Amino acid sequence: MKRIEVSHPDIPLITFDSGKWKEDHEHEDTAVEIIKFIKEHKYDGYFIQNKSYSFGDTMTHPIIMVNRNDHGGLDGSLEDFIRDVIYDLMPKGL
């Protein structure tokens, strides 16, 4: 019997798995795909998660929330910000 259900109808969860990447350029391909999704779907915020990155005793996969208007500072762009988020979600040592 399920005790709870959690859904995010108002904020999409975008996941990727860098552990399945075979080549370095897949970091950029993933960024392009996420950016395209954000531009095509007009939500206020998005959750981004890398399933191959986990930490802690419970092996938690961190989630970063991105606001549609986040641009990484005054000179940044949404595209650069998403690339930084993906890089931040990469397991160390790759």
Residue pairs with C-beta under 8 A, 6 or more apart in sequence:
8 47
10 43
10 44
11 43
11 44
11 45
11 46
11 47
11 65
12 37
12 41
12 43
12 46
12 47
13 46
13 47
13 48
13 49
13 63
14 34
14 37
14 46
14 47
14 48
14 49
15 48
15 49
15 50
15 51
16 30
16 34
16 48
16 49
16 50
16 51
16 86
17 50
17 51
17 52
18 26
18 27
18 30
18 50
18 52
18 53
18 89
18 90
18 91
18 94
19 51
19 52
20 52
21 27
27 83
27 86
27 87
27 90
28 83
30 86
31 79
31 82
31 83
31 86
34 48
34 82
34 86
35 78
35 79
35 82
38 46
38 66
38 68
38 78
38 82
42 68
43 68
44 67
44 68
45 65
45 66
45 67
45 68
46 65
46 66
46 68
47 63
47 64
47 65
47 66
48 63
48 64
48 65
48 66
48 82
48 85
48 86
48 89
49 61
49 62
49 63
49 64
49 89
50 61
50 62
50 86
50 89
50 90
50 91
51 61
52 91
53 61
53 62
53 89
53 90
53 91
54 60
54 61
54 62
55 62
62 89
64 85
64 88
64 89
66 81
66 82
66 85
68 78
70 78
70 81
71 77
71 78
71 80
71 81
72 80
72 81
72 84
